[in-house]
Amino acid sequence: MLKFAKFIGANTDFSTAQAFLFPRVPLENMEKEVFGLVISGSGEDIFVYVRQKILNYDAEVAAPFERITEKLHELGTSLKAEFSTIENLKFTLFCVKDSTFYGYQFGNNYVEIYRDAKASPVFSDSTLQEKVISGFIKSGDRILILSAKEGESNWGSEVVDQVLKLPFGEVDDAEALFAQDELKRERVEDFSGVRNIDPVAFVLIENLGEKGAVTEASDTTTVLPKPRINFKVRLPSFNVWIYLHRISRRLVSLIRRTHLQVVFGNKKVILIIGALIFISIIAGLGYLFFQSRHQTENVRLNNLITSVETNLNEASGLKDSDPKMAAEKISQAKARLVEAEGLSKESSKVAELKVKVEEKEAEVLKIYKNIELELFMSLDLIKQTFKTEKMSFSTGRLLLLDTNDKSLVAISTELKTPNIIAGPQQLGDARIASINGSNAFVYSLDKGILHLDIDTKKTSVVSQKDEGWGEIKDLFGFSGNVYGLDSGKNMIWKYAPTESGYSQKQEYLRSEANLGLAKRMVIDYSVWVLTSEPDILKFTGGGSDFYAMSGLNDPLTQIDGLFVPEELDAVFILDKSTNRILVTKKNGEYLAQYINPEFFKVSDFFVDEEIKKIYLLIENKIYTTALK
């Protein structure tokens, strides 16, 4: 059984050494591998910076891999790039699996294996730098990965002995502080009186054997004293303490010069001196307070910026393998960006980060902005006065109805040739048209529901005007049948073809539905109804079916159009208020979105899945854009 102990301690704002295990607390007899890292370096606010970066490293470590050696090389390259701005960067990456140790060294960390009371360096010479080594951990072996000491020399044997003589059986798999006298060194700074400590971190691994018994420590075992935590105070560039010191000396000098006056009881001088001392102290403390507050805000801002960058990197790594989690990382980045903007709206870093977030959001969430629109046809080419607000599409044919002059036109999307099918004499007071293959269906207020053969232009009646109808909002032809959306009767009527024409109306719905606000209907194999609430209702086999959108970066408050292709697992939703067309799967899971500033003018749209194009009706002209 392998035992892991992890220690960190004596870190400051300018110098750090930290140790990490992945997973955070390795389980006994675990089947999966354990990765670890001991890292050190120096720089501004270095402890928080490194810690936040590495604590968000789990996803990268957990990403699938084939060979441990390749994984360590990949992680090592990533760490060097991630911390390229850190001074004195040193780290050791390792992995333990099935009692085999794999190591990757960058720098001069202390890495040794202790076997049969003998110590041997794991990385024997500099030629092993940035190369993966491996070896078997026998029962009783210990491997120590200890961060390098600041400066040219490394830790002495006294410190290493202290580590190795820890009462290992009593050490929990958790973090602890390690700060011995040998690790301390003083730096004298004017008026600060601060004691500094060299940062230290290490991971200790021991193979306890199959029984997992822990050997009791001998009487000569040296037990480390309780840790002492030392803080380093970072003074502002203008040293307030020096300022107060100088003012105090001048005031003392002034008192000496006015000694005789004081003797004779000049209370006025005493009051003035006291007031000057009080004002000086208050001014100094006030300056220190505001400096401290400003520094705290800067630290918080830098931490937020680091967190946002971490979220963006995680989103990039997850966008293909786990789109939902990638979208969640983008949401987290946006939330932290808002907080950062609240701290510093004028920061150039925040402004640059905002651009990065927008770009990464577009990449991860497949947001296609400012897509190009290509003119397909201007409808005044059909007839100067021809106008329509709706389109119906099926198998390479487009059907348009002008409800003003009551003319019905079919257009081949391949040839762009308009074909006038019928006029007011055949159609009467026509309001809605739908196409299915070579069949056109028209709802007319006075003639009922009509069928027209597009090739022969022959007209027949599906149903005369029916007193049983309420308010027909939409008509849709599918698989030879024709369906009528009746918001007045809360029903979808179905008419099936027969030898002599079409059947009597049939109730498609087999369960209760609220269609009072219904305004559009689309059919693929299920029936999709768009309401003005806004909402999308789905029915399959006459029964209510589930559809709920998820994973949207911005909530949907308006739905102006809907199209559902037969074969493509996609639902296209027009939101004119945000100039976008959203795309989800048929279970509601987010896929992509298309954005163009002209989309607020779109009257209707459809998708030709075979040639991968979106057709849009804008101000009596039809445009196309590529489906990505």
N, C-alpha and C positions, 0 to 999 in steps of 0.2 A: 504494500500500500504506500502511495506517495503522500507526503505531507508538505504543505506549502505555508510559509510565513512571509508576511510582507510588512516592511517598516518604512515610514517616511518621517522626517523631522528636520528642525532647525532651518526651515525655509524663510526667506525674506522677500521683500518686494523686488529685489534686484538679482537674486541668485536662487536657484531652485534645484532640487533633486527629488524625483518622485518615482514611485514604483506602482505598477498596475498588473492585475491579473484578469484574464478573460476566459471564462466568466469570472465575475468579481469574487465570488467565494467558491472555489473548486470543491466539488463533492467527492467523497471517498469512493474509490473503486469505480469512478466514472469511466464510461466507455469512450467518450469523445476526448479530443486533445485539449490541453490547456495552453493558452498562449500567455506570454508575459513580456513586460517592458520595464527597464530601468533607464531613466532619461534624466539628463541634467543640462543646465545652460544658464545664461544670464541675459538680462535686459530689463526694460521697463515693465513693471507689474507682471513679472515673468511667471510667478506661481499660479495666479489665476488664469493667465493666458494658456499655459501648458495644460493645466488641469481640465479646463473646459474643452479644449481640443480633444484630449485623449478620452475623456468620459463620454464623448460622442463618437468614439472610434469603434464601438461595438459592432455596428452594421458592417463596417469594412472588414473587421476581423472575421465576422461570422459569414461573410460571403463565400459561396461554394468554391472549392479548389480541388485540384487533382493531386498535386505533390506538395508536401510541406516545405521543401527547399524552395520551390518556386514561389510559394505563398510568402515566405519570409523575405525573399528578394523583393517581391512586390510591395510588402508593407514597409520595408526599409527604404525603398525609393520614394514611397509616398510620404514617409516621415521626414526625409531630408527636404523634400519639396515644401511640405507643410510648414516646417520650422526653419526655412532657409534664412530668415532674418535674425534668428537667435544667435547670440555670441557664445562661443565655447560649447557648441552643441556636441553632446556625446550620448550615445544610447546603446543598449544591448537588447536585442529582440531574441526571444527564445520560444520554443514549443516543446512540450513534453507529451509523448503518446506511447502507451504500452511500454513504459520504463525506458524509452529512448529519448535522449535530449538532443535537440537541434538548436544551434545558436547562430546569431548574426551580430557582428560587432562593428560599431562605428565610433571610433575614439579609443580611449584607454581605460575603460571601466575594469574593475578588478573582478575577474571571473575564474574561479578555481574549483576543482573537484577534490574532495577529501575522501581518501580510500585507504583503509588499513593504517590510519594515523599518519599518512603521508599526503602532502598537498601537491597538486600538479596544475599548472595553468591550462585552461581549456583552449585559449587562443595563444599558442606558444610563441608566435612572433608576428611582426607587422605584416607579413605576406598574407595572413588570414583576414586582414581587414576587408570588410564588406563581402566576405565569402561565408557560406553556410557550412558549419561543421556539425558532426553528429557523433553520438556515442551512447553506449548502454549504461544505465544507472543500476548498479548492483545493490543487493540488500545491504544496508548500512552506509551506503554512499551519501555524501552531502555535496551539494553544489551551491556555491555562494556567488551571487551576482550583485556586486557592490558598486555604487556610483563612484566615479573618480573624484579625488580631492581637488579642490581649486588650486591652480598653480602647476608647477612642473612635477613636484614629488607626489607620490600616492600615499595612502594611509600606511601607518606603521603597523608592525605585528601586534602591538598592544590592542589596537582597535579591532583588528581581525579576530584576535583571541576572544575579545569581549563578545563579538557576534556569535562565534562558534560555541561558546560556553553558556549560551542561553538555555534555560530549562525548557527544552523543546516541547515536551509533553504538555506543558501548561500554556503554550502559546496558541491563542485562537487564530483562526483564519480571518483576520481582520487587520485594520491599520493600527499602528501604535507609534508613539514618538520615541526617537532614540537620540539622546543628546548627552554625551559623556564629556567630562572635562577635557579629554584629549582632543575633542572636536572643536573646542572653543578657542578663539583668539580675539584679543581686544584691539580695537582701533580707537584712539583718543581723538575726539572731535570737539572743538570749542563749544562749551555750554550745552553739550548734548548728553555726555555721560552714557553713551549707548554701548552695550556689549554685544558684539556680533558673533555669529556662529557659522562655521562652514556647513552648508546643507549636506544631508546624507540620506540615502535611500538604498534599500537592498531587498532582494528576494532570496530566501533560503529554502532549498528543496532537499528533502530527505526521503530515501527509500527505507521504510520501516519493516520491510519484509512482508511475507504473505499473512502472518498472524497480525501484523499491525501493532505489535506490542511496543510500548514506549519505554526505553531504558531510563531508570531513575538516575538523577544527577548525583555524582559523588560528593563527598564532603568538601572537596576542594573546588567545587563549581563556584565560580564567581557570578553572583546574581546582580544584574544591573540595578542601580537605584531608580527610584521613581523619576520619570522624565521631568525636566524643567523647561518650560517654554520661555523663550526669549524673543522679544519683539524689537524690531528695528524701527525707529522713528525717522521718517523722511521729512527733513526740514524744508520749508520753502526757500526759493533762491535768495530772497531777502530775509536774513536771519533775525527773527523777531527778538530772540534772546540777546543777541549782540546789541540790538537797538535799545532794549530796556536797560542793559548793562551800562551802555554809554550815557544814557539819560540819567541813570541813578548816580553815576560818578560825577556828572556835571552838577546835579542837585546837591550832592554832598559838598562839592567845592563851593557852591553858592552859600550853603549853610555856614561853612567855615568863614567865608568872607563877611558874612553878616552876623558873626558870633556876638560881637559887642552889642549890636542892636537887639539881639534876642535877650541878652543879659538884662538890658534896660527895659525889657518887657514889651518889645514891639510886636504886638499880636498880629498886626496887619501882615508883616513879613512871614510869620509862621503860617498864617492862613493861605497866603499866596503860594508858598512852597508846598504846603499840603495839597492844595488844589492842583498844582502842576504835576505832582507825583501821581495823584489819582487819575488825572486826564491822560497821562502817559501810559499808565497801566491799562486803562480802559481802551485807549487807542490801539495799544499793542495786542491786547486780547481780541479786540474786534477784528483787527487785521488777520490775526491767526485763525479766528473762526471762519471768516469769509474765504481765506486761502484753503482751509481744510475742507470747507463745503464745496468749493470749486474743484478741489482735487478729487473729492468723493464722487462728484458728478462726472468728472472725466474718466475715473476708473469704471463707473457704471456704464458710461457711454462706450468705452472700449470693450467692455465685456459684452454689451449688446451687439456691437459690430461683429465681434468674434463669433457670437452665437448665431447671428444671421448668416455669416459666411459658412459656418459649420452646417446649418440647415440646408443651405443651397448645395453644398457638396454632397450631402446625404441624398438630397432629392435627385441629383444627377445619377448617383449610383443605383437608385431604386426605380428610375422612371420606366425601365423595361421589365424588370423582374417583379416589381410590386407597385403599380401605378397609384393605388389608393394611398399607400404609405408615403409615396413621393409627393402626392398632393397635400398630405397632412404636413409634411416638412415645409412645403411652400407656405402653407397657412401659418405655421409657427414663425417662419422668417418674416412674413408680412406683419404679424402682430408685434414682433420685437422691433421691426423697423419703425412702426408707429411710435413705440415708446422711445426709441432713439431720436426720432424727429422732435418729440416733446422736450427732450433734454437739450438739443442743439439743432434748431432749424437751419442755421446758417453754416453748419459744418460741411465742408467740401467732401469729407469722407462719407457722411450720411447721404449727400446728394449722389455721389458715385455709386454707393451701395443701393440706392433706390433704383437706379438704372439697371444694375446687375440683377436685382430681384425681379424686375419687370421682364428682363430678357430671359432669365431662368424659368420664370413662370410660363412664359410663352413656349419655351422649349419643352418643359416637362409636361405641361397640360395641353400641348399641341394647339396653341392659340395662333391661328394664321391671321395676321393683321394686314390691313390695307391690301387685301387680295385684289388682283386685277380683274376687271369686268370687260368682257368683249361683247360688242354689239352683235346680236344674232339677227334681229329683224325689227324694223319700225313698222308698227301695225297700220300706219296710214298708207303703206304700200298695198294693203288689201283693198282699202277704199278710203278716200280722204277723210270721211267722217267716222270711220270704224273705231270704236272704243270698247274696252272691256276691263273688268276688275279681277276676273278669275281665269284660271287655266286648268285644264284636265289633260292628263298624259297617260298613254298606254302604248307599249311596243313600237316606239319610233314615230308615233303620231301625237299631235297636239290639237286639242279641240278648244275653240274660243267661241263665246256667245256674246253678241252685242245686244244688251237688253233694251237699248233705245230704239234701234231700227229693226230689231228682231231678226238678225241674220246669224247663221251658224256656219263656222269656217273650220276646216281641218287642214293642218299643215304638216308636211313631212319634215322631221327634224334633220334628215340627211340631205334632202333636196331643197329645203326652204321654199317649197311651192305651196301657196295657199289654194284651197279648193272649197268653194262655197257650196254647202250641202243643202241648205234650206233657207227660206225667208219667212216673213210674217204670215203668208197665206197658209203654210204648213204648220208653223209653230204657234201661232196665236200670241197670247201674252206670255211669252217664254221668259223664265227667270233663272233657271239653273240648268247646266249641261254637264254631262259626264261621258267619258269614252272608255270602252273596254274592247280591245282588239279593233275589229272593223264595225263595232256596234256603238252608236251614239244614243244617249238617252237624254230627254229634255223634260223638265217639269214646267208646265204651263198652267197659269191660273185658270184659264177657261177651258183648256183641252185635256187637262190631266197629265199623265205621264206618257210620253211618246217614245217610240223606238225608230231609229233611222239607220239604214244600212249605208255606210259611208261610200262603199264602192258603187252600189246601184242607185243611191239616193232615194230609195223607196222608204216611205213612212208608214208606220202602223201604230196602233194604240196598245199600250201596255195596260193602262187603267184609265177609265174615264174619271172625270172629277168626282171625288168620293166625299160624301157627307160625313163619313167616319173619320176623315182626316182632321187634325187640329191645325197646326202651322208647320208646313214642310220647310225646313231650314237648309237641307242639303240633299243631294242625290248622288249615288255612287254605283257604277257598274262593276261587277267582279265575277269572274268565272261564268259568264252568261247570265247571271242573276242581276237584278237591280234592287237597290236598297234605298229607302226614303227615311230621312231623319225627321221625326215629327216631335218638335218640342212641346206642342200644345197637348199632345196625348201621352207624353212620356214614353214613346215607343219608337222602335225602328221597324218599318214595314219591309217585308221581303216579297219579291215577285220572281217566281222561277219560270224558265221557258218550258212550254208544252208544245205538242204537235200543232195545235191550232193557234198558238200565240203565247200568252203568259197566264200564269195561275192567278187566282184571287189573292188579295193581300194576306200575308201570313205574319204573325207576330214573331219577330226574331228573338226578342228578349224573353228569357225564362225566369228572370229575377227582377225585383224592383230596381228602378234607376231613376235618378233625378235629372231629367233632360231639359228642364225648364229654361236653363241658360245656355243650352247647346247652340253652337253656331257653325260647326264644320265637322265633316265625317270623312275618314280615310280607312280603306280596308286593305290588309295584306293577306291574312288568313284569319286574323282577329279583326274586330271592328274597333276603331279608335275614334273617340268623340272629343272635340275641343270645345270647352265651355268658356264663358266670359268671366269666370270667377277670379283668376284663370285656373283651369284644371284640365287634365287629360284623363278621360275615362277609357278603360279597355275592357272589351267583352270578347270572350272566346266560347264558341258553341252556344251562344245565347246567354251565358252566365258571366257574372262579373269576374274580371281577372285583375291581377295586381300589376300596377306600374307606379313607381315613385322614383323621381330623379335623385341622384346622389353624387357627391364629389364635385359639385359646382364651386368654382372659385368666388363667384359673385352670385347672390341669390337671384332667382327668377321671379320678378314681380308682374310680368306682363307676357302674354303669349298671343302673337298676332297671326301665326300661321303654323301648319303642321303637315308633314309629309312622311309616309312610312313606306319604303320600298318593299316589294314582295320577297326577294331573295336575300337582300343585304340585312345583316343584323344591326340595324340602325334606325333611330328615330330622329328626324330633323325638325327643329323647333325654331321659329322666327320670333325674335324679341326686338322690335323696332326701337324701343326705348334705350337700348344699349348698342344698337347697330350691330347685332350679331345673330348668327344662326348657330344654335347649339346642336351637338350631336351626342346622343346617348345610345347605349345598347337597348334592346327591347325589354330588358329587365330594369332599365333606368340608370345603369352605371354609366358615368361620364366617359366620353371618348375624346371629343375635340370641340373646337368652335372656330367659326369664320367671322371676321370682323371687317366691315367697310363702312365709311361714313355715309355712303349712299343708301344703306340698308333701311333707314327710317322712311324711305320713299317706296319700299317694296309693297306691292299690292298682293302678290301671290308668288309662289315658287314651287318647283318640283325637282326631283333628282332622277337622272337617267343613269341607272347603275351600270349598264352595259358599257357605255362610253365614258363613264366617270365624269359627269358634268352636272352642275347645278344650274338650272334655268330660273331667271328672276324677271318678273314683270315690274318695270319701273317707268311710271309716267308714259304709258302706252307704247313702251319699247321693251323688247325682250333681250336680256343680256345673259351671258354664260360665264361661268368660272369653273376652274378645274376642281374636281373632288380629290382630295389628298388622302 
